[in-house]
Amino acid sequence: MLGVEDRVDYMAWGDIVPVARAARGMITINSTSGTLALDMEVPVVALGQCVFDIPGITFQGELDFFWTQASPPDRELFNAFRRVLIERCLIPGGFFSEEALDKVVQHAVARLEGRQMLPD
């Protein structure tokens, strides 16, 4: 093939945290796993159109140059982006337990009703 099989991993599912923690870089299309990697100061290139593909946060060059020219995100810029994302876009909770799903529903209803919920 292309001689990268010993250096590249593809994950369709699973716990991305240990992979991102050990990675020297991450290529993603639109996955939120890119934000996880960025938070761990792993260089990321986004191939699709995603909300976090911002100069200073993700690599903006051509993919051919990613592994030799990419650098970690600007921590201050990423933290500012993350604060806005959490405050304006994300709803706490999840889909993989009853407790997490209850939290999603409570926060979604509050947002739709214009109520501010206190952080957990």
Biopython code that builds the backbone (N, CA, C, O; Angstrom):
import numpy as np
from Bio.PDB.StructureBuilder import StructureBuilder

atoms = [
    (1, "MET", "N", (0.839, -1.200, 0.000)),
    (1, "MET", "CA", (0.000, 0.000, 0.000)),
    (1, "MET", "C", (0.878, 1.255, 0.000)),
    (1, "MET", "O", (1.768, 1.391, -0.840)),
    (2, "LEU", "N", (0.631, 2.162, 0.930)),
    (2, "LEU", "CA", (1.365, 3.426, 0.958)),
    (2, "LEU", "C", (2.472, 3.459, 2.015)),
    (2, "LEU", "O", (3.156, 4.471, 2.166)),
    (3, "GLY", "N", (2.647, 2.360, 2.741)),
    (3, "GLY", "CA", (3.706, 2.301, 3.734)),
    (3, "GLY", "C", (3.418, 3.037, 5.028)),
    (3, "GLY", "O", (4.351, 3.394, 5.747)),
    (4, "VAL", "N", (2.153, 3.274, 5.344)),
    (4, "VAL", "CA", (1.812, 3.986, 6.584)),
    (4, "VAL", "C", (1.053, 3.112, 7.583)),
    (4, "VAL", "O", (0.689, 3.574, 8.664)),
    (5, "GLU", "N", (0.819, 1.857, 7.223)),
    (5, "GLU", "CA", (-0.021, 1.004, 8.066)),
    (5, "GLU", "C", (0.504, 0.820, 9.489)),
    (5, "GLU", "O", (-0.280, 0.544, 10.397)),
    (6, "ASP", "N", (1.792, 0.965, 9.701)),
    (6, "ASP", "CA", (2.345, 0.838, 11.052)),
    (6, "ASP", "C", (2.316, 2.162, 11.820)),
    (6, "ASP", "O", (2.702, 2.203, 12.988)),
    (7, "ARG", "N", (1.861, 3.252, 11.173)),
    (7, "ARG", "CA", (1.846, 4.571, 11.807)),
    (7, "ARG", "C", (0.473, 5.206, 11.891)),
    (7, "ARG", "O", (0.323, 6.236, 12.549)),
    (8, "VAL", "N", (-0.530, 4.635, 11.254)),
    (8, "VAL", "CA", (-1.853, 5.241, 11.186)),
    (8, "VAL", "C", (-2.887, 4.284, 11.751)),
    (8, "VAL", "O", (-2.886, 3.093, 11.439)),
    (9, "ASP", "N", (-3.767, 4.817, 12.586)),
    (9, "ASP", "CA", (-4.877, 4.038, 13.129)),
    (9, "ASP", "C", (-6.182, 4.651, 12.653)),
    (9, "ASP", "O", (-6.306, 5.872, 12.548)),
    (10, "TYR", "N", (-7.142, 3.804, 12.368)),
    (10, "TYR", "CA", (-8.495, 4.234, 12.015)),
    (10, "TYR", "C", (-9.426, 3.639, 13.046)),
    (10, "TYR", "O", (-9.355, 2.445, 13.338)),
    (11, "MET", "N", (-10.307, 4.467, 13.605)),
    (11, "MET", "CA", (-11.268, 3.983, 14.596)),
    (11, "MET", "C", (-12.672, 4.321, 14.137)),
    (11, "MET", "O", (-12.991, 5.487, 13.907)),
    (12, "ALA", "N", (-13.505, 3.315, 14.005)),
    (12, "ALA", "CA", (-14.917, 3.535, 13.702)),
    (12, "ALA", "C", (-15.706, 3.726, 14.991)),
    (12, "ALA", "O", (-16.759, 4.364, 14.984)),
    (13, "TRP", "N", (-15.206, 3.178, 16.100)),
    (13, "TRP", "CA", (-15.848, 3.311, 17.412)),
    (13, "TRP", "C", (-14.823, 2.977, 18.487)),
    (13, "TRP", "O", (-13.755, 2.443, 18.188)),
    (14, "GLY", "N", (-15.144, 3.288, 19.720)),
    (14, "GLY", "CA", (-14.262, 2.965, 20.837)),
    (14, "GLY", "C", (-13.881, 4.198, 21.625)),
    (14, "GLY", "O", (-14.325, 5.304, 21.320)),
    (15, "ASP", "N", (-13.056, 4.004, 22.642)),
    (15, "ASP", "CA", (-12.622, 5.086, 23.516)),
    (15, "ASP", "C", (-11.444, 5.810, 22.868)),
    (15, "ASP", "O", (-10.344, 5.266, 22.767)),
    (16, "ILE", "N", (-11.686, 7.010, 22.443)),
    (16, "ILE", "CA", (-10.678, 7.784, 21.724)),
    (16, "ILE", "C", (-9.667, 8.445, 22.667)),
    (16, "ILE", "O", (-8.597, 8.863, 22.224)),
    (17, "VAL", "N", (-9.993, 8.543, 23.956)),
    (17, "VAL", "CA", (-9.116, 9.257, 24.890)),
    (17, "VAL", "C", (-7.694, 8.694, 24.927)),
    (17, "VAL", "O", (-6.747, 9.462, 24.759)),
    (18, "PRO", "N", (-7.501, 7.378, 25.140)),
    (18, "PRO", "CA", (-6.117, 6.896, 25.176)),
    (18, "PRO", "C", (-5.389, 7.059, 23.842)),
    (18, "PRO", "O", (-4.175, 7.259, 23.820)),
    (19, "VAL", "N", (-6.108, 6.977, 22.757)),
    (19, "VAL", "CA", (-5.494, 7.154, 21.434)),
    (19, "VAL", "C", (-5.057, 8.601, 21.255)),
    (19, "VAL", "O", (-3.933, 8.867, 20.830)),
    (20, "ALA", "N", (-5.943, 9.533, 21.579)),
    (20, "ALA", "CA", (-5.609, 10.957, 21.437)),
    (20, "ALA", "C", (-4.458, 11.336, 22.353)),
    (20, "ALA", "O", (-3.582, 12.109, 21.967)),
    (21, "ARG", "N", (-4.457, 10.797, 23.564)),
    (21, "ARG", "CA", (-3.400, 11.118, 24.532)),
    (21, "ARG", "C", (-2.022, 10.705, 24.006)),
    (21, "ARG", "O", (-1.027, 11.378, 24.275)),
    (22, "ALA", "N", (-1.966, 9.613, 23.266)),
    (22, "ALA", "CA", (-0.693, 9.093, 22.767)),
    (22, "ALA", "C", (-0.346, 9.585, 21.359)),
    (22, "ALA", "O", (0.748, 9.315, 20.863)),
    (23, "ALA", "N", (-1.263, 10.299, 20.718)),
    (23, "ALA", "CA", (-1.081, 10.687, 19.317)),
    (23, "ALA", "C", (-0.102, 11.852, 19.151)),
    (23, "ALA", "O", (0.015, 12.718, 20.018)),
    (24, "ARG", "N", (0.584, 11.847, 18.035)),
    (24, "ARG", "CA", (1.428, 12.987, 17.646)),
    (24, "ARG", "C", (0.657, 13.947, 16.757)),
    (24, "ARG", "O", (1.119, 15.058, 16.494)),
    (25, "GLY", "N", (-0.514, 13.529, 16.290)),
    (25, "GLY", "CA", (-1.372, 14.357, 15.461)),
    (25, "GLY", "C", (-2.657, 13.617, 15.181)),
    (25, "GLY", "O", (-2.711, 12.394, 15.306)),
    (26, "MET", "N", (-3.705, 14.352, 14.799)),
    (26, "MET", "CA", (-4.982, 13.728, 14.462)),
    (26, "MET", "C", (-5.535, 14.363, 13.195)),
    (26, "MET", "O", (-5.567, 15.585, 13.048)),
    (27, "ILE", "N", (-5.966, 13.502, 12.289)),
    (27, "ILE", "CA", (-6.655, 13.936, 11.082)),
    (27, "ILE", "C", (-8.106, 13.538, 11.260)),
    (27, "ILE", "O", (-8.405, 12.381, 11.554)),
    (28, "THR", "N", (-9.005, 14.486, 11.085)),
    (28, "THR", "CA", (-10.421, 14.202, 11.237)),
    (28, "THR", "C", (-11.184, 14.878, 10.113)),
    (28, "THR", "O", (-10.670, 15.771, 9.440)),
    (29, "ILE", "N", (-12.402, 14.441, 9.925)),
    (29, "ILE", "CA", (-13.253, 15.111, 8.940)),
    (29, "ILE", "C", (-14.088, 16.148, 9.680)),
    (29, "ILE", "O", (-13.857, 17.346, 9.517)),
    (30, "ASN", "N", (-15.029, 15.728, 10.469)),
    (30, "ASN", "CA", (-15.840, 16.659, 11.250)),
    (30, "ASN", "C", (-16.055, 16.164, 12.671)),
    (30, "ASN", "O", (-16.942, 16.667, 13.362)),
    (31, "SER", "N", (-15.288, 15.215, 13.117)),
    (31, "SER", "CA", (-15.519, 14.571, 14.407)),
    (31, "SER", "C", (-15.161, 15.477, 15.575)),
    (31, "SER", "O", (-14.168, 16.204, 15.537)),
    (32, "THR", "N", (-15.987, 15.418, 16.613)),
    (32, "THR", "CA", (-15.674, 16.152, 17.834)),
    (32, "THR", "C", (-14.465, 15.560, 18.548)),
    (32, "THR", "O", (-13.954, 16.165, 19.490)),
    (33, "SER", "N", (-13.998, 14.391, 18.119)),
    (33, "SER", "CA", (-12.757, 13.862, 18.686)),
    (33, "SER", "C", (-11.604, 14.830, 18.404)),
    (33, "SER", "O", (-10.599, 14.823, 19.115)),
    (34, "GLY", "N", (-11.748, 15.649, 17.380)),
    (34, "GLY", "CA", (-10.742, 16.673, 17.110)),
    (34, "GLY", "C", (-10.633, 17.669, 18.251)),
    (34, "GLY", "O", (-9.528, 18.097, 18.585)),
    (35, "THR", "N", (-11.750, 18.048, 18.857)),
    (35, "THR", "CA", (-11.701, 18.985, 19.985)),
    (35, "THR", "C", (-11.055, 18.328, 21.199)),
    (35, "THR", "O", (-10.372, 18.993, 21.977)),
    (36, "LEU", "N", (-11.265, 17.038, 21.360)),
    (36, "LEU", "CA", (-10.614, 16.306, 22.448)),
    (36, "LEU", "C", (-9.096, 16.347, 22.258)),
    (36, "LEU", "O", (-8.356, 16.636, 23.198)),
    (37, "ALA", "N", (-8.643, 16.059, 21.048)),
    (37, "ALA", "CA", (-7.211, 16.091, 20.747)),
    (37, "ALA", "C", (-6.652, 17.499, 20.941)),
    (37, "ALA", "O", (-5.564, 17.660, 21.494)),
    (38, "LEU", "N", (-7.374, 18.505, 20.500)),
    (38, "LEU", "CA", (-6.920, 19.884, 20.663)),
    (38, "LEU", "C", (-6.776, 20.238, 22.140)),
    (38, "LEU", "O", (-5.827, 20.919, 22.530)),
    (39, "ASP", "N", (-7.708, 19.781, 22.951)),
    (39, "ASP", "CA", (-7.643, 20.039, 24.385)),
    (39, "ASP", "C", (-6.412, 19.382, 25.006)),
    (39, "ASP", "O", (-5.894, 19.855, 26.017)),
    (40, "MET", "N", (-5.951, 18.300, 24.403)),
    (40, "MET", "CA", (-4.739, 17.605, 24.867)),
    (40, "MET", "C", (-3.487, 18.147, 24.177)),
    (40, "MET", "O", (-2.403, 17.576, 24.303)),
    (41, "GLU", "N", (-3.646, 19.252, 23.447)),
    (41, "GLU", "CA", (-2.563, 19.925, 22.731)),
    (41, "GLU", "C", (-1.939, 19.074, 21.637)),
    (41, "GLU", "O", (-0.743, 19.172, 21.360)),
    (42, "VAL", "N", (-2.771, 18.231, 21.014)),
    (42, "VAL", "CA", (-2.352, 17.413, 19.876)),
    (42, "VAL", "C", (-2.677, 18.194, 18.601)),
    (42, "VAL", "O", (-3.801, 18.676, 18.467)),
    (43, "PRO", "N", (-1.756, 18.335, 17.679)),
    (43, "PRO", "CA", (-2.059, 19.005, 16.416)),
    (43, "PRO", "C", (-3.180, 18.279, 15.667)),
    (43, "PRO", "O", (-3.209, 17.049, 15.618)),
    (44, "VAL", "N", (-4.096, 19.046, 15.088)),
    (44, "VAL", "CA", (-5.249, 18.489, 14.381)),
    (44, "VAL", "C", (-5.385, 19.173, 13.034)),
    (44, "VAL", "O", (-5.183, 20.381, 12.907)),
    (45, "VAL", "N", (-5.733, 18.378, 12.028)),
    (45, "VAL", "CA", (-6.141, 18.925, 10.743)),
    (45, "VAL", "C", (-7.556, 18.406, 10.487)),
    (45, "VAL", "O", (-7.830, 17.215, 10.632)),
    (46, "ALA", "N", (-8.442, 19.314, 10.107)),
    (46, "ALA", "CA", (-9.834, 18.956, 9.819)),
    (46, "ALA", "C", (-10.034, 18.981, 8.307)),
    (46, "ALA", "O", (-9.826, 20.008, 7.660)),
    (47, "LEU", "N", (-10.434, 17.858, 7.758)),
    (47, "LEU", "CA", (-10.600, 17.767, 6.309)),
    (47, "LEU", "C", (-11.975, 18.234, 5.844)),
    (47, "LEU", "O", (-12.148, 18.561, 4.670)),
    (48, "GLY", "N", (-12.939, 18.269, 6.733)),
    (48, "GLY", "CA", (-14.276, 18.734, 6.379)),
    (48, "GLY", "C", (-14.478, 20.151, 6.861)),
    (48, "GLY", "O", (-13.526, 20.839, 7.230)),
    (49, "GLN", "N", (-15.729, 20.583, 6.853)),
    (49, "GLN", "CA", (-16.064, 21.907, 7.374)),
    (49, "GLN", "C", (-16.591, 21.716, 8.791)),
    (49, "GLN", "O", (-17.706, 21.231, 8.985)),
    (50, "CYS", "N", (-15.798, 22.093, 9.765)),
    (50, "CYS", "CA", (-16.241, 21.944, 11.137)),
    (50, "CYS", "C", (-16.033, 23.249, 11.893)),
    (50, "CYS", "O", (-15.217, 24.084, 11.502)),
    (51, "VAL", "N", (-16.762, 23.409, 12.950)),
    (51, "VAL", "CA", (-16.786, 24.652, 13.705)),
    (51, "VAL", "C", (-15.431, 24.979, 14.332)),
    (51, "VAL", "O", (-15.138, 26.148, 14.581)),
    (52, "PHE", "N", (-14.614, 23.980, 14.587)),
    (52, "PHE", "CA", (-13.332, 24.235, 15.235)),
    (52, "PHE", "C", (-12.161, 24.367, 14.261)),
    (52, "PHE", "O", (-11.017, 24.474, 14.701)),
    (53, "ASP", "N", (-12.412, 24.363, 12.970)),
    (53, "ASP", "CA", (-11.340, 24.522, 11.978)),
    (53, "ASP", "C", (-11.014, 26.004, 11.834)),
    (53, "ASP", "O", (-11.501, 26.683, 10.930)),
    (54, "ILE", "N", (-10.181, 26.483, 12.746)),
    (54, "ILE", "CA", (-9.884, 27.910, 12.883)),
    (54, "ILE", "C", (-8.364, 28.097, 12.872)),
    (54, "ILE", "O", (-7.647, 27.374, 13.564)),
    (55, "PRO", "N", (-7.868, 29.068, 12.086)),
    (55, "PRO", "CA", (-6.427, 29.341, 12.126)),
    (55, "PRO", "C", (-5.969, 29.601, 13.564)),
    (55, "PRO", "O", (-6.605, 30.349, 14.306)),
    (56, "GLY", "N", (-4.876, 28.982, 13.934)),
    (56, "GLY", "CA", (-4.368, 29.100, 15.290)),
    (56, "GLY", "C", (-4.821, 27.948, 16.179)),
    (56, "GLY", "O", (-4.221, 27.676, 17.219)),
    (57, "ILE", "N", (-5.888, 27.278, 15.755)),
    (57, "ILE", "CA", (-6.376, 26.118, 16.509)),
    (57, "ILE", "C", (-6.044, 24.842, 15.751)),
    (57, "ILE", "O", (-5.465, 23.918, 16.322)),
    (58, "THR", "N", (-6.402, 24.779, 14.474)),
    (58, "THR", "CA", (-6.084, 23.596, 13.666)),
    (58, "THR", "C", (-5.057, 23.954, 12.593)),
    (58, "THR", "O", (-4.856, 25.124, 12.267)),
    (59, "PHE", "N", (-4.420, 22.928, 12.057)),
    (59, "PHE", "CA", (-3.464, 23.107, 10.975)),
    (59, "PHE", "C", (-4.213, 23.547, 9.727)),
    (59, "PHE", "O", (-5.218, 22.937, 9.361)),
    (60, "GLN", "N", (-3.740, 24.591, 9.073)),
    (60, "GLN", "CA", (-4.428, 25.160, 7.917)),
    (60, "GLN", "C", (-3.758, 24.839, 6.588)),
    (60, "GLN", "O", (-4.270, 25.215, 5.534)),
    (61, "GLY", "N", (-2.632, 24.157, 6.621)),
    (61, "GLY", "CA", (-1.914, 23.852, 5.396)),
    (61, "GLY", "C", (-2.438, 22.600, 4.706)),
    (61, "GLY", "O", (-3.429, 22.007, 5.130)),
    (62, "GLU", "N", (-1.756, 22.214, 3.640)),
    (62, "GLU", "CA", (-2.130, 21.017, 2.901)),
    (62, "GLU", "C", (-1.774, 19.769, 3.700)),
    (62, "GLU", "O", (-0.804, 19.763, 4.458)),
    (63, "LEU", "N", (-2.548, 18.738, 3.529)),
    (63, "LEU", "CA", (-2.371, 17.501, 4.275)),
    (63, "LEU", "C", (-0.964, 16.934, 4.114)),
    (63, "LEU", "O", (-0.426, 16.357, 5.059)),
    (64, "ASP", "N", (-0.366, 17.085, 2.951)),
    (64, "ASP", "CA", (0.992, 16.570, 2.715)),
    (64, "ASP", "C", (2.019, 17.138, 3.699)),
    (64, "ASP", "O", (3.052, 16.516, 3.946)),
    (65, "PHE", "N", (1.737, 18.309, 4.255)),
    (65, "PHE", "CA", (2.685, 18.972, 5.138)),
    (65, "PHE", "C", (2.313, 18.864, 6.621)),
    (65, "PHE", "O", (3.051, 19.351, 7.478)),
    (66, "PHE", "N", (1.198, 18.241, 6.925)),
    (66, "PHE", "CA", (0.708, 18.176, 8.305)),
    (66, "PHE", "C", (1.738, 17.583, 9.262)),
    (66, "PHE", "O", (2.023, 18.178, 10.301)),
    (67, "TRP", "N", (2.297, 16.425, 8.932)),
    (67, "TRP", "CA", (3.175, 15.723, 9.875)),
    (67, "TRP", "C", (4.509, 16.420, 10.090)),
    (67, "TRP", "O", (5.192, 16.147, 11.077)),
    (68, "THR", "N", (4.892, 17.310, 9.191)),
    (68, "THR", "CA", (6.183, 17.982, 9.362)),
    (68, "THR", "C", (6.036, 19.447, 9.773)),
    (68, "THR", "O", (6.996, 20.042, 10.264)),
    (69, "GLN", "N", (4.856, 20.041, 9.584)),
    (69, "GLN", "CA", (4.705, 21.468, 9.862)),
    (69, "GLN", "C", (3.657, 21.811, 10.915)),
    (69, "GLN", "O", (3.604, 22.954, 11.370)),
    (70, "ALA", "N", (2.833, 20.862, 11.309)),
    (70, "ALA", "CA", (1.766, 21.155, 12.274)),
    (70, "ALA", "C", (2.338, 21.411, 13.662)),
    (70, "ALA", "O", (3.382, 20.875, 14.034)),
    (71, "SER", "N", (1.635, 22.233, 14.407)),
    (71, "SER", "CA", (2.019, 22.501, 15.790)),
    (71, "SER", "C", (0.773, 22.429, 16.658)),
    (71, "SER", "O", (-0.346, 22.495, 16.148)),
    (72, "PRO", "N", (0.959, 22.295, 17.967)),
    (72, "PRO", "CA", (-0.214, 22.259, 18.851)),
    (72, "PRO", "C", (-1.023, 23.544, 18.723)),
    (72, "PRO", "O", (-0.508, 24.565, 18.267)),
    (73, "PRO", "N", (-2.280, 23.491, 19.121)),
    (73, "PRO", "CA", (-3.119, 24.690, 19.027)),
    (73, "PRO", "C", (-2.626, 25.781, 19.975)),
    (73, "PRO", "O", (-1.980, 25.499, 20.984)),
    (74, "ASP", "N", (-2.932, 26.997, 19.640)),
    (74, "ASP", "CA", (-2.692, 28.123, 20.535)),
    (74, "ASP", "C", (-3.619, 27.922, 21.742)),
    (74, "ASP", "O", (-4.839, 28.004, 21.605)),
    (75, "ARG", "N", (-3.053, 27.665, 22.898)),
    (75, "ARG", "CA", (-3.830, 27.308, 24.092)),
    (75, "ARG", "C", (-4.838, 28.387, 24.460)),
    (75, "ARG", "O", (-5.992, 28.069, 24.747)),
    (76, "GLU", "N", (-4.441, 29.633, 24.461)),
    (76, "GLU", "CA", (-5.339, 30.729, 24.834)),
    (76, "GLU", "C", (-6.503, 30.851, 23.857)),
    (76, "GLU", "O", (-7.649, 31.032, 24.269)),
    (77, "LEU", "N", (-6.209, 30.754, 22.569)),
    (77, "LEU", "CA", (-7.251, 30.830, 21.549)),
    (77, "LEU", "C", (-8.207, 29.642, 21.654)),
    (77, "LEU", "O", (-9.424, 29.810, 21.579)),
    (78, "PHE", "N", (-7.652, 28.443, 21.828)),
    (78, "PHE", "CA", (-8.517, 27.267, 21.966)),
    (78, "PHE", "C", (-9.387, 27.371, 23.204)),
    (78, "PHE", "O", (-10.571, 27.040, 23.147)),
    (79, "ASN", "N", (-8.834, 27.822, 24.321)),
    (79, "ASN", "CA", (-9.635, 27.957, 25.543)),
    (79, "ASN", "C", (-10.769, 28.965, 25.363)),
    (79, "ASN", "O", (-11.876, 28.744, 25.855)),
    (80, "ALA", "N", (-10.504, 30.065, 24.664)),
    (80, "ALA", "CA", (-11.556, 31.050, 24.393)),
    (80, "ALA", "C", (-12.647, 30.439, 23.519)),
    (80, "ALA", "O", (-13.836, 30.607, 23.790)),
    (81, "PHE", "N", (-12.232, 29.727, 22.465)),
    (81, "PHE", "CA", (-13.195, 29.041, 21.596)),
    (81, "PHE", "C", (-14.023, 28.042, 22.402)),
    (81, "PHE", "O", (-15.245, 27.982, 22.264)),
    (82, "ARG", "N", (-13.354, 27.269, 23.235)),
    (82, "ARG", "CA", (-14.031, 26.242, 24.037)),
    (82, "ARG", "C", (-15.058, 26.858, 24.985)),
    (82, "ARG", "O", (-16.150, 26.315, 25.153)),
    (83, "ARG", "N", (-14.714, 27.991, 25.608)),
    (83, "ARG", "CA", (-15.664, 28.663, 26.508)),
    (83, "ARG", "C", (-16.930, 29.065, 25.762)),
    (83, "ARG", "O", (-18.036, 28.858, 26.262)),
    (84, "VAL", "N", (-16.778, 29.635, 24.573)),
    (84, "VAL", "CA", (-17.942, 30.034, 23.776)),
    (84, "VAL", "C", (-18.747, 28.803, 23.365)),
    (84, "VAL", "O", (-19.976, 28.803, 23.441)),
    (85, "LEU", "N", (-18.056, 27.768, 22.934)),
    (85, "LEU", "CA", (-18.725, 26.538, 22.520)),
    (85, "LEU", "C", (-19.557, 25.955, 23.666)),
    (85, "LEU", "O", (-20.716, 25.590, 23.471)),
    (86, "ILE", "N", (-18.970, 25.869, 24.844)),
    (86, "ILE", "CA", (-19.672, 25.302, 25.995)),
    (86, "ILE", "C", (-20.850, 26.179, 26.390)),
    (86, "ILE", "O", (-21.942, 25.675, 26.653)),
    (87, "GLU", "N", (-20.632, 27.487, 26.432)),
    (87, "GLU", "CA", (-21.673, 28.397, 26.895)),
    (87, "GLU", "C", (-22.827, 28.543, 25.913)),
    (87, "GLU", "O", (-23.982, 28.656, 26.324)),
    (88, "ARG", "N", (-22.525, 28.541, 24.629)),
    (88, "ARG", "CA", (-23.549, 28.862, 23.626)),
    (88, "ARG", "C", (-24.083, 27.677, 22.822)),
    (88, "ARG", "O", (-25.178, 27.757, 22.267)),
    (89, "CYS", "N", (-23.331, 26.587, 22.752)),
    (89, "CYS", "CA", (-23.703, 25.531, 21.810)),
    (89, "CYS", "C", (-23.979, 24.172, 22.439)),
    (89, "CYS", "O", (-24.856, 23.442, 21.977)),
    (90, "LEU", "N", (-23.253, 23.831, 23.468)),
    (90, "LEU", "CA", (-23.337, 22.466, 23.985)),
    (90, "LEU", "C", (-24.365, 22.344, 25.104)),
    (90, "LEU", "O", (-24.631, 23.296, 25.838)),
    (91, "ILE", "N", (-24.923, 21.170, 25.211)),
    (91, "ILE", "CA", (-25.863, 20.842, 26.283)),
    (91, "ILE", "C", (-25.239, 19.712, 27.087)),
    (91, "ILE", "O", (-24.868, 18.689, 26.512)),
    (92, "PRO", "N", (-25.113, 19.870, 28.406)),
    (92, "PRO", "CA", (-24.510, 18.814, 29.228)),
    (92, "PRO", "C", (-25.305, 17.514, 29.165)),
    (92, "PRO", "O", (-26.526, 17.524, 29.008)),
    (93, "GLY", "N", (-24.610, 16.423, 29.286)),
    (93, "GLY", "CA", (-25.260, 15.109, 29.315)),
    (93, "GLY", "C", (-24.665, 14.192, 28.273)),
    (93, "GLY", "O", (-23.572, 14.433, 27.761)),
    (94, "GLY", "N", (-25.390, 13.148, 27.966)),
    (94, "GLY", "CA", (-24.919, 12.175, 27.004)),
    (94, "GLY", "C", (-26.024, 11.210, 26.629)),
    (94, "GLY", "O", (-27.172, 11.371, 27.044)),
    (95, "PHE", "N", (-25.673, 10.213, 25.847)),
    (95, "PHE", "CA", (-26.665, 9.274, 25.331)),
    (95, "PHE", "C", (-26.414, 7.836, 25.755)),
    (95, "PHE", "O", (-27.117, 6.932, 25.303)),
    (96, "PHE", "N", (-25.430, 7.606, 26.613)),
    (96, "PHE", "CA", (-25.025, 6.238, 26.891)),
    (96, "PHE", "C", (-25.366, 5.751, 28.294)),
    (96, "PHE", "O", (-24.927, 4.673, 28.694)),
    (97, "SER", "N", (-26.140, 6.524, 29.044)),
    (97, "SER", "CA", (-26.657, 6.066, 30.338)),
    (97, "SER", "C", (-27.954, 6.817, 30.614)),
    (97, "SER", "O", (-28.194, 7.889, 30.058)),
    (98, "GLU", "N", (-28.773, 6.252, 31.465)),
    (98, "GLU", "CA", (-30.036, 6.920, 31.811)),
    (98, "GLU", "C", (-29.770, 8.259, 32.495)),
    (98, "GLU", "O", (-30.448, 9.249, 32.221)),
    (99, "GLU", "N", (-28.786, 8.284, 33.381)),
    (99, "GLU", "CA", (-28.448, 9.517, 34.094)),
    (99, "GLU", "C", (-28.010, 10.613, 33.126)),
    (99, "GLU", "O", (-28.456, 11.756, 33.234)),
    (100, "ALA", "N", (-27.142, 10.266, 32.185)),
    (100, "ALA", "CA", (-26.661, 11.241, 31.209)),
    (100, "ALA", "C", (-27.781, 11.704, 30.281)),
    (100, "ALA", "O", (-27.852, 12.881, 29.928)),
    (101, "LEU", "N", (-28.643, 10.790, 29.891)),
    (101, "LEU", "CA", (-29.775, 11.151, 29.032)),
    (101, "LEU", "C", (-30.751, 12.062, 29.760)),
    (101, "LEU", "O", (-31.271, 13.008, 29.168)),
    (102, "ASP", "N", (-31.005, 11.792, 31.034)),
    (102, "ASP", "CA", (-31.863, 12.678, 31.834)),
    (102, "ASP", "C", (-31.292, 14.091, 31.881)),
    (102, "ASP", "O", (-32.029, 15.073, 31.791)),
    (103, "LYS", "N", (-29.975, 14.181, 32.021)),
    (103, "LYS", "CA", (-29.320, 15.488, 32.067)),
    (103, "LYS", "C", (-29.503, 16.229, 30.743)),
    (103, "LYS", "O", (-29.771, 17.431, 30.743)),
    (104, "VAL", "N", (-29.363, 15.528, 29.619)),
    (104, "VAL", "CA", (-29.566, 16.150, 28.305)),
    (104, "VAL", "C", (-30.978, 16.718, 28.207)),
    (104, "VAL", "O", (-31.166, 17.863, 27.796)),
    (105, "VAL", "N", (-31.958, 15.920, 28.583)),
    (105, "VAL", "CA", (-33.354, 16.347, 28.477)),
    (105, "VAL", "C", (-33.611, 17.565, 29.354)),
    (105, "VAL", "O", (-34.228, 18.530, 28.903)),
    (106, "GLN", "N", (-33.149, 17.535, 30.596)),
    (106, "GLN", "CA", (-33.366, 18.667, 31.508)),
    (106, "GLN", "C", (-32.749, 19.951, 30.966)),
    (106, "GLN", "O", (-33.386, 21.004, 30.982)),
    (107, "HIS", "N", (-31.521, 19.865, 30.491)),
    (107, "HIS", "CA", (-30.843, 21.058, 29.984)),
    (107, "HIS", "C", (-31.429, 21.523, 28.647)),
    (107, "HIS", "O", (-31.493, 22.726, 28.392)),
    (108, "ALA", "N", (-31.852, 20.599, 27.802)),
    (108, "ALA", "CA", (-32.464, 20.983, 26.519)),
    (108, "ALA", "C", (-33.784, 21.698, 26.755)),
    (108, "ALA", "O", (-34.056, 22.724, 26.133)),
    (109, "VAL", "N", (-34.596, 21.169, 27.638)),
    (109, "VAL", "CA", (-35.885, 21.804, 27.950)),
    (109, "VAL", "C", (-35.645, 23.196, 28.538)),
    (109, "VAL", "O", (-36.316, 24.155, 28.158)),
    (110, "ALA", "N", (-34.693, 23.307, 29.461)),
    (110, "ALA", "CA", (-34.383, 24.609, 30.056)),
    (110, "ALA", "C", (-33.955, 25.609, 28.989)),
    (110, "ALA", "O", (-34.378, 26.764, 29.007)),
    (111, "ARG", "N", (-33.125, 25.165, 28.072)),
    (111, "ARG", "CA", (-32.670, 26.075, 27.008)),
    (111, "ARG", "C", (-33.845, 26.507, 26.133)),
    (111, "ARG", "O", (-33.965, 27.685, 25.796)),
    (112, "LEU", "N", (-34.706, 25.569, 25.765)),
    (112, "LEU", "CA", (-35.869, 25.901, 24.938)),
    (112, "LEU", "C", (-36.828, 26.862, 25.659)),
    (112, "LEU", "O", (-37.477, 27.692, 25.023)),
    (113, "GLU", "N", (-36.909, 26.740, 26.970)),
    (113, "GLU", "CA", (-37.767, 27.613, 27.761)),
    (113, "GLU", "C", (-37.081, 28.912, 28.146)),
    (113, "GLU", "O", (-37.691, 29.774, 28.778)),
    (114, "GLY", "N", (-35.815, 29.058, 27.770)),
    (114, "GLY", "CA", (-35.084, 30.287, 28.083)),
    (114, "GLY", "C", (-34.628, 30.368, 29.526)),
    (114, "GLY", "O", (-34.323, 31.455, 30.016)),
    (115, "ARG", "N", (-34.575, 29.241, 30.213)),
    (115, "ARG", "CA", (-34.104, 29.212, 31.599)),
    (115, "ARG", "C", (-32.618, 28.897, 31.632)),
    (115, "ARG", "O", (-32.106, 28.161, 30.789)),
    (116, "GLN", "N", (-31.938, 29.461, 32.612)),
    (116, "GLN", "CA", (-30.518, 29.193, 32.819)),
    (116, "GLN", "C", (-30.389, 28.144, 33.897)),
    (116, "GLN", "O", (-30.892, 28.332, 35.005)),
    (117, "MET", "N", (-29.719, 27.031, 33.595)),
    (117, "MET", "CA", (-29.482, 26.010, 34.599)),
    (117, "MET", "C", (-28.085, 26.189, 35.169)),
    (117, "MET", "O", (-27.152, 26.559, 34.456)),
    (118, "LEU", "N", (-27.953, 25.928, 36.440)),
    (118, "LEU", "CA", (-26.646, 25.990, 37.075)),
    (118, "LEU", "C", (-25.802, 24.802, 36.647)),
    (118, "LEU", "O", (-26.330, 23.709, 36.442)),
    (119, "PRO", "N", (-24.494, 25.003, 36.508)),
    (119, "PRO", "CA", (-23.622, 23.867, 36.153)),
    (119, "PRO", "C", (-23.688, 22.793, 37.232)),
    (119, "PRO", "O", (-23.878, 23.082, 38.413)),
    (120, "ASP", "N", (-23.526, 21.550, 36.797)),
    (120, "ASP", "CA", (-23.562, 20.438, 37.748)),
    (120, "ASP", "C", (-22.295, 20.353, 38.539)),
    (120, "ASP", "O", (-22.155, 19.473, 39.388)),
]
sb = StructureBuilder()
sb.init_structure("model")
sb.init_model(0)
sb.init_chain("A")
sb.init_seg("    ")
for serial, (resi, resn, name, xyz) in enumerate(atoms, 1):
    if name == "N":
        sb.init_residue(resn, " ", resi, " ")
    sb.init_atom(name, np.array(xyz, "f"), 0.0, 1.0, " ", f" {name:<3s}", serial, name[0])
structure = sb.get_structure()
